[in-house]
Amino acid sequence: MARVQKLLIILGLALLVAGLLWPWLKQVPLGRLPGDLVIPRGTGGRLYLPITTMILLSVILSLLLRLFR
């Protein structure tokens, strides 16, 4: 049970830091990379598929998890 508590505390702190740094983080071009698809729909809607962003974040998170294990 202590392991889950530690994980929740770390996730909470990470969200807090991300929230505090949000004015600077929103300037990072994640979500607008080449390979991220935006498909316009008929009535003003659109389908957004951030494929490249998901791959990049997956690689970064995998490297960080491997580094800290």
N, C-alpha and C positions, 0 to 999 in steps of 0.2 A: 504494500500500500504506500510506503514511503516513496517508492519510485514514481508512482503516478502523481503524488503531491509535488515532487521535485520537478517533474515534467510540466505540470500545470503552472507552477511558479515561473519557470523559465519562459514558457509561452506567453504568460501574462507580461513579464518584463520586456520580452521582444515586441509585443504589441504596443506597450507603453512607449518604448524607444521609437518605434516606427511612427506612432502618432505624434510624438514631439518633433520628429524630423520630417514630417510630411510636407511642409512648404518646400523643402529642398529635394525630397524624394520624388515629388510629382514632376520635376523637371528632367528626370532620367527618362530616356526615350523608350522604356519598356512598354510594350503594347503598341508601339508604332514602328516596329522593326520590319525590314523587308521579309516577306514570307508570312506576315500576319494578314489574314484575309478579312476584308469587309465586303459583304455582299448586300447591296441595296435591295430592299423589298418594295412591294407595290405602294402601300399606304403610309409612307414615311418611316417605316420600320427598317431595320437592317440586321443582318446576321453577322456576328463578329467572331472570328476564330483566330485567336492569338497563338498560332502553331509555333513560330520561331521563339516567341517569348517563353512559352511553356517548356520547350526543349532547353533553352538557355538557363532558365531557373532550375530545371531538373538537374542539369550538369553541375551548377553552382552548389545546390543543396547536397548533392551526392558527394562532391569533393569536401564540403564542410563537415558532413557527417563522418566521412572516412577519416578526416584529419583529427576530429575530436574523439574518435573511438579508440 
